[in-house]
Amino acid sequence: MLVKQIMSGAPKTVTPETGLLEVVSLMCLYRYSGLPVMEGEKMVGFIAEKDVLHKLFPTLEDMMVDGLGSVDFDEMMGKYRGVVNLKVKDLMTRSVVTVSPEDHILKAATTMVRRKFRRIPVADAGKLVGMLSLGDIHKAIFQVNVSSGMCK
């Protein structure tokens, strides 16, 4: 089974200038774990939930000085207001990994799992054509196996 058979078409995208408040609203309301970042027709990055949340984590310096036991996590959560006032360009990943619509879904899943992605852009000749999630892949495999009678 190929990626193009199960991917979501016409994915929601953002620009580098989009405010993170808009992005995190989309993530929370629509359960997007990440969004492609576009400048015109060119994909220039990807913004994921982990990029946003990473800004709230203790730094290595915080942990080396006092250890995790003395970190005030509630205080760190308060930094969220400052984070959502940033722009996508401040936190996005610039080197985007994609899969092809012609890839086998297990090849795509392997790429995603090895890189710890839950969602990945699908590109054809450099053009964004869709998005693929681990849930899409799992659902497709489940449906093939149930409909063929393999799962009884």
C-alpha positions, 0 to 999 in steps of 0.5 A: 500500500502506498502513501498516496492511498492513505495520506491527507490531502490539502494540509493546513499550513502556516508561514514563518510570520504566523504567530505561535498563538495561532499555531498552538490554537490549531494544534489544540483545537484540531489535534495537529501534532505539527504543521508545514511552514510555507513561503509561497509554494516552497516548504521552508520548515515544520513546526511541531508541538515538541518545538513549542513545548521544548521552550518550557523544559529546564536547560542543561544548565538548570539541571547541572546546577540544581538537579531536576529536584529543585526545578520549579516546573509550575514556574516554567509552565508560566513561560508559555505566555512568552513562547506563544508571543513568538513567531513560527520562524523563531522555533520551526525546524528548518531541515524538513524531512518528507516522504513521497506519495509513491513510498510504501506506507511501512517505509514511511512508518520506518522513517517516522518512527526512527526520527520520532515523528508522529506526522510527516509532510508528503512531497512530490518533486519538492511540492507539498501534496499531503500529510501522513500520520502514524495513526493513518498508517496504523488504521490502514494496516488494521483495515487491510488485516481485518477485511482480509480475515487475518484478525480473528 
